[in-house]
Amino acid sequence: MHRNSEWLEADGLGGYASGTVCGVRTRRYHAWLLSSRNPPTDRVVLVNGADVWIETERGEFPLSVQQYAPDVLAPRGDEFLREFDHEPWPRWRWEFPGGGVVTCELHVVHQFSATVLRWEATGYKRVRLFVRPFLSGRDYHGLLRENRETSLATEKLGPLLRWETRGDMPSVVALANGRWRDEPLWYRNFIYAIERERQLDDTEDLAAPGVMEYDLSVEEGVLILGSDTALPNEIHEDADPVTVADILTERERTRRAAFASPMDRAADAYIVKRGGGRTIIAGYPWFTDWGRDTFIALRGLCLATGRYDVAAEILLEWSLVVSQGMLPNRFPDSGESPEYNSVDASLWYVVACGEFLAVADAKKTKLNDVARGRLRFAIEAILDGYAGGTRYGIKADRDGLLMCGEPGWQLTWMDAKVGDWVVTPRIGKPVEIQALWLNALSVGAQWRSRWKVMLDMGQVAFSEQFWNEKRKCLFDVIDVDGISGKKDQSVRPNQILAVGGLPRALVEGDRARRVVETVEARLLTPWGLRSLAPGEKGYHHHYTGGILERDGGYHQGTAWGWLMGPFIDAWIRVRGGTPAAVSDAWGAFVEPLLARMSEAGLGHLPEIADAEPPHTPRGCPFQAWSLSELIRVMRKFE
């Protein structure tokens, strides 16, 4: 792993703790305590981190590292860091001159907004630990500068401390077995390197109300941080800090040990509470739950891992928000209505429902008739809405295929928009939308003949209209801009979903093989598939620069991890699905991805990567559908 690789501790509510291996905060989202006020949205940073150091008979040594403007690292606790492990949660080991060793471990408490930190020391006769927490109390997308409104006052209730940074923010509580000393200060000009790299605001001031002192030569140091949005019952003013830490740590250790593998535990990070049910966070640190991402990711995170009860909760929760045949693509962080601006979110939902219902029947899961009826009703509402016509020109055409799109709107997963500029509008009949539409029709055709008729008609039309003989692959969009016969020949990865990644393949035989060969030759990178082939108009080599440059290249070459699932699926399929094909795919694609899970988000896969070498990971370091699709194909072919 790299020293700036990132770790994640998710609390199941949308909140989390996150940081880097070496300890320096490189993002505005890195924090020890980041809480969701309306799970899984409305997230706020409460405790950003801390300065941590020890005093011993051999001198004073830092454990923490901060980055300040213009580009100063101080103190340099990272110089003493010797080991780091993220399983089952983050654990650091520092070694100091003379043989002294200090360890620290950190974990969140599932279904609560709380973080437990524990320090131990060996090799010293006398060692005192000092922790100066940094507080902000801000929206997690924002940054704080020194101000008079932020309070640095500390309320003391026995071993319990309370901070009210701002009136509109949750209270922060700290339960510790150390001795607190008030020392209110502002620490100024922290620099977040990745924000600077992304050409965003990158400088922050943080409030430091005081210092907690521990005698590690007597016992371990415990610091439990919590938000009053969801505080464990064990944390109160009469509690013993070490006892509470033991209870919370053992509870969390037992919970995590129940997962079949570290990858299953990683998958659990994305499953979070919403309303009376659950949903899936699209990615950390900044995404909420997006419709499209949720239903793609559900197949790997839940169905492939055998978590059918969670899948049912998610599908039933989302069944409540079908509107005119559409599901929301996004629930905003706060204060806005759900956004119904995706053509494929609803179709992915039907595909996921179809697979879930098939599994529910085969595994004899406890799905009652009411729940089953709700899912079928949602499926029918979506198919009826799309067939008859709904928002944004979405409507089944006379050939059985699905038309979609209006100027000014981005409806497919290639949804970048900068101001009024829709980067990849794809108005007409996009190839992956047809694959999803026909797969959705095949689900509905199980109980309604109307959908079977439309399915058969659409399959014929697809076979006749989408083959690009010149390039030996599929057109990306046909009937472009609603003009019959106008076709987009751009070589993009969307066509792979007509061969693999969905229950029903639309292309067979030699054509399927040619599609896979073209995609492999022109789009494959170690991290995923390029969103546009090199040499095509508008191709971007690297995902860098400011918002305009990055969003302009988001789907114009940038490699996407989630597409590796459909690609591997298709690659094996066109080779007959033999054991030899599976073995070859495992060595060529799966094992390299597994090895890369220590490079960006530890134990996870990133959202995107540069299209050209060295294929630097970009975007969210923890992306649900990237991990999900790897899990799905691994479990399918294991």
C-alpha positions in Angstrom: 0.0 0.0 0.0 1.0 3.6 -0.5 1.4 6.0 2.4 -1.4 8.2 1.0 -3.7 5.2 0.4 -7.0 5.8 2.2 -8.9 3.8 4.8 -12.6 4.0 5.5 -14.7 3.2 8.5 -18.5 3.5 7.6 -21.1 3.6 10.3 -24.1 2.2 8.3 -25.9 5.6 8.6 -24.1 7.5 5.9 -21.4 8.8 8.3 -17.9 7.6 8.5 -14.3 8.1 9.6 -11.6 8.2 6.9 -8.0 9.2 6.4 -4.7 8.2 4.9 -2.2 5.6 6.0 0.4 8.1 7.0 -2.1 10.2 8.9 -2.1 13.5 6.9 -5.5 14.7 5.8 -5.5 15.2 2.1 -9.2 15.8 1.6 -11.8 18.0 3.2 -13.7 14.7 3.9 -11.0 13.1 6.0 -12.2 13.1 9.6 -12.4 11.0 12.8 -16.1 11.8 13.2 -18.3 12.6 10.3 -22.0 12.2 11.0 -25.2 12.0 9.0 -28.1 14.1 10.4 -30.7 12.5 8.1 -29.4 9.1 7.2 -27.8 8.7 4.8 -27.7 12.4 3.9 -27.1 15.8 5.4 -23.6 14.9 6.6 -21.4 17.1 8.7 -17.7 17.0 9.8 -17.5 17.2 13.6 -14.0 16.1 14.6 -11.4 16.4 11.8 -8.5 14.8 13.5 -5.9 15.7 16.1 -2.3 16.5 16.9 -1.0 13.6 18.9 2.4 13.2 20.6 4.2 11.4 23.4 6.6 12.6 26.2 9.0 9.9 27.5 12.2 9.7 29.4 14.0 9.7 26.0 12.3 12.8 24.7 9.1 14.1 23.0 8.0 12.5 19.7 5.0 13.1 17.4 2.5 10.5 16.1 0.5 12.8 13.9 1.3 14.7 10.8 -0.4 17.8 9.4 0.0 19.8 6.2 0.0 23.5 6.3 0.3 26.3 3.7 2.2 26.8 1.6 3.4 23.2 1.7 4.8 22.4 5.1 4.4 19.0 6.9 4.6 19.4 10.7 4.9 17.6 13.0 6.4 14.5 11.2 4.9 11.5 13.1 4.9 9.7 9.8 8.6 9.4 10.0 8.2 7.0 12.9 5.4 5.0 11.4 6.5 1.4 10.7 3.3 -0.6 10.2 -0.3 -0.1 9.2 -3.1 -2.6 8.8 -6.7 -1.9 7.8 -8.2 -5.3 8.9 -10.5 -5.6 10.7 -10.1 -1.9 11.2 -7.2 0.7 11.0 -4.2 0.0 13.3 -1.0 2.0 13.3 2.4 1.1 14.9 5.1 3.7 15.5 8.7 2.9 16.6 10.8 5.5 18.4 14.5 5.8 19.3 15.5 3.5 22.0 13.0 0.8 21.2 9.7 2.4 22.4 6.6 1.4 20.5 3.1 3.0 20.4 0.1 1.5 18.7 -3.3 3.1 17.9 -6.4 1.5 16.6 -9.6 3.2 15.4 -13.1 1.9 14.5 -16.6 3.3 14.2 -19.6 1.8 15.9 -22.1 0.3 13.5 -25.5 2.0 13.4 -24.2 4.8 15.7 -22.3 8.0 15.1 -19.3 7.1 17.2 -15.6 6.5 16.8 -13.4 4.6 19.3 -9.7 5.3 19.5 -7.3 3.3 21.7 -3.5 3.9 22.2 -1.0 1.6 23.9 2.7 1.9 24.6 5.6 -0.5 25.3 9.3 -0.1 25.9 9.1 2.9 28.3 9.3 3.4 32.0 7.3 6.6 31.7 5.2 7.7 28.7 2.5 10.3 28.5 0.3 10.7 25.5 -1.2 14.0 24.5 -4.2 14.4 22.1 -5.3 17.8 20.8 -8.6 17.3 18.9 -9.4 19.6 15.9 -13.1 20.5 15.5 -15.0 22.2 12.7 -18.8 21.5 12.8 -19.4 22.1 9.1 -21.1 20.6 6.1 -18.8 17.9 4.8 -18.5 19.6 1.4 -17.5 22.9 2.9 -14.4 24.3 4.7 -14.1 26.4 7.9 -12.2 29.6 8.5 -11.5 31.2 11.9 -14.7 32.9 13.1 -16.4 34.2 16.2 -19.5 32.0 15.8 -17.6 28.7 16.4 -17.4 27.9 20.2 -14.2 26.5 21.7 -15.8 26.0 25.1 -15.7 22.6 26.7 -18.4 21.3 29.1 -17.1 18.8 31.6 -19.4 16.1 33.1 -17.0 13.7 34.9 -15.2 11.7 32.2 -17.6 13.0 29.6 -16.8 16.2 27.6 -19.2 18.1 25.3 -18.6 20.6 22.6 -21.2 22.8 20.9 -19.2 24.2 18.0 -22.2 25.9 16.4 -25.9 26.2 17.2 -26.9 24.5 14.0 -24.5 21.5 14.4 -24.9 18.3 16.5 -23.2 18.3 19.9 -19.9 16.4 20.0 -19.3 14.2 23.1 -16.0 12.7 24.1 -15.6 9.9 26.7 -12.0 9.5 27.8 -9.8 8.1 30.6 -7.4 10.9 30.3 -7.1 14.3 32.0 -8.5 17.3 30.0 -6.9 20.7 30.0 -8.7 23.7 28.5 -6.4 25.4 26.0 -8.7 27.0 23.3 -6.8 27.9 20.1 -7.3 28.2 16.4 -5.0 26.2 14.1 -4.8 28.0 10.8 -4.1 27.1 7.1 -4.3 23.4 6.9 -3.9 22.4 3.3 -5.7 19.5 1.6 -3.5 18.3 -1.2 -6.2 16.4 -3.2 -8.5 19.4 -3.1 -5.6 21.6 -4.4 -5.0 19.0 -7.1 -8.6 19.2 -8.1 -8.4 23.0 -8.2 -10.9 23.4 -5.5 -10.7 25.4 -2.3 -8.1 23.7 -0.2 -7.3 25.7 3.0 -9.0 25.4 6.3 -8.7 26.6 9.9 -9.8 24.4 12.8 -10.8 24.9 16.4 -8.7 23.2 19.1 -10.4 23.6 22.4 -7.8 21.8 24.6 -5.6 18.8 25.2 -6.3 15.3 26.6 -3.4 13.8 28.6 -3.0 10.1 29.2 -0.5 8.1 31.3 0.2 5.1 29.0 2.7 3.6 31.5 -0.4 2.9 33.7 -3.1 1.9 31.2 -4.1 2.3 27.6 -5.5 5.6 26.4 -9.2 5.6 25.3 -11.0 8.3 23.4 -14.6 7.7 22.3 -16.0 10.4 20.1 -19.7 10.6 19.4 -22.4 12.8 17.9 -25.8 13.2 19.7 -27.5 12.4 16.4 -27.0 8.7 17.1 -25.1 8.1 20.4 -24.6 4.6 21.8 -26.5 4.1 25.1 -23.2 3.1 26.8 -21.9 6.6 26.5 -23.0 8.8 29.5 -21.5 10.9 32.2 -21.3 8.0 34.8 -19.7 5.6 32.3 -16.2 4.1 32.7 -14.3 4.9 29.4 -12.3 1.7 29.3 -15.3 -0.5 30.0 -17.4 1.2 27.4 -14.5 0.9 24.9 -14.2 -2.8 25.6 -18.0 -3.3 25.1 -18.1 -1.3 21.8 -14.9 -2.9 20.4 -15.9 -6.5 21.2 -19.4 -5.9 19.8 -17.8 -4.6 16.6 -15.2 -7.3 16.4 -18.0 -10.0 16.7 -20.1 -8.3 14.0 -17.2 -8.1 11.5 -16.1 -11.7 12.2 -19.5 -12.9 11.0 -18.7 -11.8 7.4 -17.3 -14.5 5.1 -14.4 -12.5 3.9 -12.7 -9.1 4.0 -14.4 -8.3 0.7 -17.8 -9.1 2.2 -17.0 -6.7 5.0 -16.0 -4.1 2.5 -19.3 -4.5 0.7 -21.2 -3.9 3.9 -19.7 -0.3 4.1 -22.1 0.8 1.3 -25.3 -0.6 2.9 -26.9 2.2 4.9 -30.1 3.2 6.5 -32.8 5.2 4.7 -36.2 5.8 6.3 -37.6 2.5 7.5 -35.4 0.5 5.2 -32.0 0.5 3.7 -30.2 1.7 0.6 -26.7 1.8 -0.9 -24.3 4.7 -0.8 -22.8 5.1 -4.3 -19.3 5.9 -3.0 -17.2 7.5 -0.3 -16.4 10.2 0.6 -19.0 12.4 -1.2 -21.7 10.4 -2.9 -25.2 9.7 -1.4 -27.5 7.0 -2.7 -28.0 7.2 -6.4 -30.7 5.1 -8.1 -28.6 3.8 -10.9 -25.6 3.0 -8.7 -27.8 1.4 -6.0 -29.4 -1.2 -8.4 -26.2 -2.0 -10.2 -24.4 -2.4 -6.9 -27.2 -4.4 -5.2 -26.5 -7.4 -7.5 -23.0 -7.8 -6.1 -23.1 -6.4 -2.6 -26.3 -8.2 -1.7 -27.4 -10.9 -4.1 -23.9 -12.3 -4.7 -23.1 -12.3 -1.0 -26.3 -14.0 0.0 -27.7 -11.0 1.8 -31.2 -11.4 0.4 -33.0 -9.8 3.4 -31.0 -6.6 2.8 -31.8 -6.8 -0.9 -35.5 -7.0 -0.1 -35.3 -4.0 2.2 -33.6 -1.9 -0.5 -35.9 -2.9 -3.3 -39.0 -2.4 -1.2 -37.8 1.0 0.1 -37.2 2.2 -3.5 -40.5 0.8 -4.7 -42.2 3.6 -2.8 -40.8 6.4 -5.0 -41.8 5.2 -8.5 -43.1 8.3 -10.4 -44.5 8.2 -13.9 -42.5 4.9 -14.4 -39.3 6.5 -13.2 -37.2 6.1 -10.1 -35.0 9.0 -8.7 -31.5 9.0 -9.8 -30.4 11.0 -6.8 -31.6 12.0 -3.3 -29.9 15.3 -2.6 -28.0 15.9 0.6 -30.7 18.2 2.0 -33.5 20.5 1.2 -34.4 19.4 -2.3 -36.8 17.0 -4.0 -35.5 13.7 -5.5 -34.2 14.1 -9.0 -36.0 12.0 -11.7 -33.5 12.5 -14.5 -32.2 9.0 -15.4 -33.5 6.7 -18.1 -31.6 3.6 -16.8 -32.1 3.7 -13.0 -35.6 2.3 -13.3 -34.4 -0.4 -15.8 -31.6 -1.5 -13.5 -34.2 -1.7 -10.7 -36.3 -4.1 -12.8 -33.2 -6.2 -13.6 -32.3 -6.3 -9.9 -35.9 -7.2 -8.9 -36.0 -10.0 -11.5 -32.8 -11.5 -10.2 -33.9 -11.1 -6.6 -37.3 -12.7 -7.2 -35.6 -15.7 -9.0 -33.2 -16.1 -6.1 -36.1 -15.7 -3.6 -38.0 -18.6 -5.2 -34.9 -20.8 -5.5 -33.6 -20.2 -2.0 -37.1 -20.1 -0.5 -36.5 -16.8 1.3 -39.1 -15.4 3.5 -40.7 -13.0 1.0 -44.4 -12.6 1.8 -47.1 -12.1 -0.7 -47.5 -8.4 0.2 -43.8 -7.7 -0.4 -43.8 -9.7 -3.6 -46.8 -7.8 -4.8 -45.1 -4.5 -4.1 -42.1 -5.4 -6.2 -44.3 -6.7 -9.1 -46.4 -3.5 -8.9 -43.3 -1.4 -9.2 -42.0 -3.4 -12.1 -45.3 -3.0 -13.9 -45.4 0.7 -13.2 -42.0 1.1 -14.7 -42.7 -0.9 -17.8 -46.1 0.8 -18.4 -44.6 4.2 -17.9 -41.8 3.5 -20.4 -43.9 1.8 -22.9 -46.6 4.6 -22.9 -44.1 7.5 -22.5 -42.8 9.5 -19.6 -40.5 12.4 -18.9 -37.6 13.5 -21.2 -39.0 11.8 -24.3 -38.6 8.3 -22.9 -41.0 6.0 -24.8 -41.0 2.6 -26.6 -40.8 3.1 -30.3 -42.8 1.2 -32.9 -39.8 -1.2 -33.4 -39.9 -2.2 -29.7 -36.7 -0.3 -28.8 -36.6 2.5 -26.3 -36.3 6.1 -27.4 -35.0 8.6 -24.9 -33.6 12.1 -24.4 -34.3 15.8 -24.9 -31.8 18.7 -25.4 -30.3 19.9 -22.2 -30.7 16.6 -20.3 -28.2 13.8 -19.5 -30.2 10.7 -18.9 -27.7 7.8 -19.3 -24.9 6.9 -16.9 -22.7 9.1 -19.1 -24.2 12.0 -17.3 -21.6 14.8 -17.0 -22.9 18.3 -17.4 -21.0 21.6 -17.0 -23.4 24.5 -16.8 -25.6 24.1 -19.8 -23.2 21.9 -21.6 -24.3 18.2 -21.7 -21.0 16.5 -22.5 -22.5 13.2 -23.8 -26.2 13.8 -24.6 -26.7 10.5 -26.4 -30.3 11.4 -27.4 -31.9 8.6 -29.4 -31.5 4.9 -28.7 -28.3 4.2 -26.7 -27.0 0.7 -26.9 -26.9 -0.2 -23.2 -30.4 1.3 -22.7 -31.7 -1.2 -25.2 -30.0 -4.0 -23.5 -31.5 -2.9 -20.2 -34.9 -2.3 -21.7 -35.1 -5.7 -23.3 -33.9 -7.4 -20.1 -36.6 -5.5 -18.2 -39.2 -6.7 -20.7 -38.0 -10.3 -20.2 -38.7 -9.9 -16.5 -42.2 -8.6 -17.1 -42.9 -11.2 -19.8 -42.9 -13.9 -17.1 -46.4 -12.8 -16.2 -47.7 -10.6 -19.0 -47.8 -11.5 -22.7 -47.7 -7.8 -23.8 -44.1 -7.6 -22.7 -43.2 -10.8 -24.5 -44.5 -9.4 -27.8 -42.5 -6.2 -27.3 -39.4 -8.1 -26.3 -39.4 -10.3 -29.4 -40.0 -7.2 -31.6 -37.2 -5.3 -29.9 -34.7 -8.1 -30.1 -35.2 -8.3 -33.9 -34.8 -4.6 -34.3 -31.7 -4.6 -32.2 -30.1 -7.3 -34.3 -30.9 -5.5 -37.5 -29.9 -2.0 -36.5 -27.0 -2.0 -34.1 -24.3 -4.0 -35.9 -21.5 -1.8 -37.2 -19.9 -3.9 -39.9 -17.2 -1.4 -40.6 -15.9 -1.4 -37.1 -16.9 -4.9 -36.1 -18.8 -3.8 -33.0 -22.0 -2.1 -32.1 -23.1 1.5 -32.7 -23.2 3.5 -29.5 -26.5 5.2 -30.3 -28.9 4.9 -33.2 -31.6 7.3 -34.4 -29.4 10.0 -32.9 -31.3 13.1 -31.9 -34.5 11.4 -33.0 -33.4 11.2 -36.7 -34.2 7.8 -38.1 -31.1 6.0 -39.4 -28.5 8.5 -37.9 -25.9 6.5 -36.0 -23.1 7.3 -33.6 -20.1 5.1 -34.4 -18.0 6.1 -31.4 -16.3 3.1 -29.8 -17.5 3.2 -26.2 -17.9 0.5 -23.6 -21.7 0.6 -23.4 -22.0 -2.1 -26.0 -20.5 -4.7 -23.7 -23.8 -4.9 -21.8 -25.3 -6.4 -24.9 -22.9 -9.4 -24.5 -22.3 -9.7 -20.8 -23.3 -8.3 -17.4 -27.0 -8.8 -17.8 -29.2 -12.0 -17.5 -30.1 -11.8 -21.2 -27.5 -11.3 -23.9 -28.6 -9.6 -27.1 -25.7 -10.5 -29.3 -24.5 -14.1 -30.0 -21.9 -16.0 -31.9 -19.3 -14.2 -34.1 -20.7 -10.8 -33.5 -20.5 -11.2 -29.7 -16.9 -12.3 -30.1 -16.0 -9.3 -32.3 -17.6 -6.9 -29.7 -15.5 -8.3 -26.9 -12.3 -8.2 -29.1 -12.9 -4.6 -30.0 -13.6 -3.6 -26.4 -10.5 -5.5 -25.1 -8.2 -4.0 -27.8 -9.3 -0.4 -27.6 -10.9 0.2 -24.2 -9.3 -2.1 -21.6 -7.0 -0.7 -18.9 -5.8 -2.3 -15.6 -8.5 -0.5 -13.6 -11.5 -0.7 -16.0 -12.8 0.1 -19.4 -12.2 3.5 -21.1 -15.3 5.4 -21.7 -14.1 6.4 -25.2 -11.5 4.8 -27.4 -8.2 6.6 -28.1 -8.3 8.4 -31.4 -12.0 9.2 -31.1 -13.1 12.8 -31.2 -13.0 14.4 -27.8 -10.8 11.7 -26.2 -9.2 12.7 -22.9 -6.0 11.0 -21.8 -6.1 12.0 -18.1 -8.8 13.1 -15.6 -7.1 16.2 -14.3 -7.5 19.9 -14.0 -10.4 22.0 -12.8 -14.1 21.2 -12.8 -14.5 22.0 -16.5 -11.6 19.9 -17.6 -12.5 17.0 -15.3 -16.2 16.9 -16.1 -15.5 17.4 -19.7 -13.4 14.2 -19.7 -15.4 12.2 -17.2 -16.9 10.0 -19.9 -14.6 10.9 -22.7 -11.8 8.3 -22.1 -11.6 8.1 -18.3 -11.6 4.4 -17.3 -14.5 3.1 -15.1 -14.1 0.2 -12.7 -17.7 -1.0 -12.7 -17.5 -1.9 -16.3 -14.9 -4.7 -15.6 -17.8 -6.9 -14.3 -19.7 -6.9 -17.6 -16.5 -7.2 -19.6 -15.2 -10.2 -17.6 -18.7 -11.8 -17.9 -18.7 -11.2 -21.7 -15.1 -12.3 -22.1 -15.8 -15.7 -20.5 -19.1 -16.1 -22.3 -17.8 -15.7 -25.8 -15.2 -18.4 -24.9 -18.0 -20.9 -24.1 -17.9 -20.4 -20.3 -15.4 -23.2 -20.0 -13.3 -23.8 -16.9 -10.3 -22.8 -19.0 -11.9 -19.6 -20.0 -12.8 -18.8 -16.3 -9.2 -19.6 -15.3 -7.7 -17.4 -18.0 -10.0 -14.5 -17.1 -9.2 -15.0 -13.4 -5.5 -14.6 -14.1 -5.8 -11.8 -16.7 -8.4 -9.6 -15.0 -9.5 -10.6 -11.5 -6.2 -11.2 -9.8 -4.7 -7.9 -11.0 -7.8 -6.1 -9.7 -7.5 -7.8 -6.3 -3.8 -6.7 -6.1 -4.8 -3.1 -6.8 -7.2 -3.0 -3.8 -4.3 -1.8 -1.7 -3.5 1.2 -3.9 -6.3 3.7 -3.5 -9.1 2.9 -1.1 -7.8 0.1 1.0 -9.9 -3.1 0.5 -12.0 -1.3 -2.1 -11.9 -0.2 -5.7 -12.0 3.4 -6.9 -14.6 5.0 -9.1 -12.3 5.9 -12.1 -8.8 6.0 -13.3 -6.8 7.9 -16.0 -7.2 6.4 -19.5 -3.5 6.4 -20.1 -0.5 5.2 -18.1 0.2 5.1 -15.3 -3.6 4.9 -15.0 -3.7 6.9 -11.7 -6.9 6.2 -9.7 -9.2 9.2 -9.5 -12.6 10.2 -8.2 -14.0 8.4 -5.2 -11.5 5.9 -3.8 -14.4 3.8 -2.4 -17.0 3.1 -5.1 -19.9 0.7 -4.6 -20.5 -0.5 -8.1 -16.7 -1.0 -8.8 -16.4 -3.4 -5.8 -19.9 -4.9 -6.5 -19.2 -5.9 -10.0 -15.9 -7.6 -9.1 -17.7 -9.5 -6.3 -20.6 -10.4 -8.7 -18.3 -12.0 -11.4 -16.1 -13.7 -8.8 -19.0 -15.4 -7.1 -20.6 -16.2 -10.4 -17.5 -18.1 -11.6 -16.0 -19.3 -8.4 
